[in-house]
Amino acid sequence: MDELQSLRKQVEELTELFHLQSQRAMDYAGMAMRKRGWVGLEEAEIESLRHLIDWTADWSYGNFARAIEAKLKEKNS
């Protein structure tokens, strides 16, 4: 039973260490984004994606929205 308790304690310690490291990584990424600032799309970039909207459909902004999202991720990573 002592071996099992020892293993459980090691798992708990490693889990805590993992969470701390993850939090540090997220904090660092957040600091980097704040320093650099958000980069938006220029009007020409939005216009270049307008062909993705099917104007005959009731609701077809999904492709357009996903393309905008991908472009923003590209510019901000």
C-alpha positions as CSV (number, residue, x, y, z in Angstrom):
1,M,0.0,0.0,0.0
2,D,2.9,2.4,0.7
3,E,4.1,2.0,-2.9
4,L,0.7,2.9,-4.2
5,Q,0.5,6.0,-2.0
6,S,4.0,7.0,-3.1
7,L,2.9,6.7,-6.7
8,R,-0.2,8.7,-6.1
9,K,1.8,11.5,-4.4
10,Q,4.2,11.6,-7.4
11,V,1.3,11.8,-9.8
12,E,-0.2,14.7,-7.8
13,E,3.2,16.5,-7.7
14,L,3.7,16.1,-11.4
15,T,0.2,17.2,-12.1
16,E,0.7,20.3,-10.0
17,L,4.0,21.0,-11.8
18,F,2.3,20.6,-15.2
19,H,-0.4,23.1,-14.2
20,L,2.1,25.6,-13.0
21,Q,4.2,25.3,-16.2
22,S,1.0,25.6,-18.3
23,Q,0.0,28.7,-16.5
24,R,3.4,30.3,-16.9
25,A,3.3,29.6,-20.6
26,M,-0.1,31.1,-20.9
27,D,1.0,34.2,-18.9
28,Y,4.1,34.6,-21.2
29,A,1.9,34.3,-24.3
30,G,-0.5,36.9,-23.0
31,M,2.4,39.3,-22.2
32,A,3.7,38.9,-25.7
33,M,0.3,39.6,-27.2
34,R,-0.1,42.7,-25.0
35,K,3.3,44.0,-26.0
36,R,2.7,43.5,-29.7
37,G,-0.9,44.5,-29.8
38,W,-3.8,43.3,-31.9
39,V,-3.4,43.5,-35.6
40,G,-6.7,43.8,-37.5
41,L,-7.5,43.3,-41.2
42,E,-7.2,46.1,-43.7
43,E,-10.2,46.8,-46.0
44,A,-8.5,45.3,-49.0
45,E,-7.9,42.1,-47.1
46,I,-11.6,41.9,-46.2
47,E,-12.6,42.7,-49.8
48,S,-10.3,39.9,-51.1
49,L,-12.5,37.4,-49.1
50,R,-15.9,38.7,-50.1
51,H,-16.1,36.1,-52.9
52,L,-16.7,33.5,-50.2
53,I,-20.2,34.8,-49.5
54,D,-23.0,33.1,-51.5
55,W,-25.4,36.0,-51.9
56,T,-28.2,33.7,-53.1
57,A,-28.3,31.7,-49.9
58,D,-30.3,32.7,-46.9
59,W,-27.3,32.5,-44.6
60,S,-23.8,31.8,-46.1
61,Y,-21.5,34.0,-44.0
62,G,-19.9,30.9,-42.4
63,N,-17.2,30.5,-45.0
64,F,-16.6,34.2,-45.0
65,A,-16.4,34.3,-41.2
66,R,-14.0,31.3,-41.1
67,A,-11.8,33.0,-43.7
68,I,-11.7,36.2,-41.7
69,E,-10.8,34.2,-38.6
70,A,-8.0,32.4,-40.4
71,K,-6.6,35.6,-41.7
72,L,-6.6,37.2,-38.2
73,K,-4.9,34.2,-36.7
74,E,-2.3,34.4,-39.4
75,K,-1.6,38.1,-38.7
76,N,-1.6,37.7,-34.9
77,S,0.5,34.7,-34.4
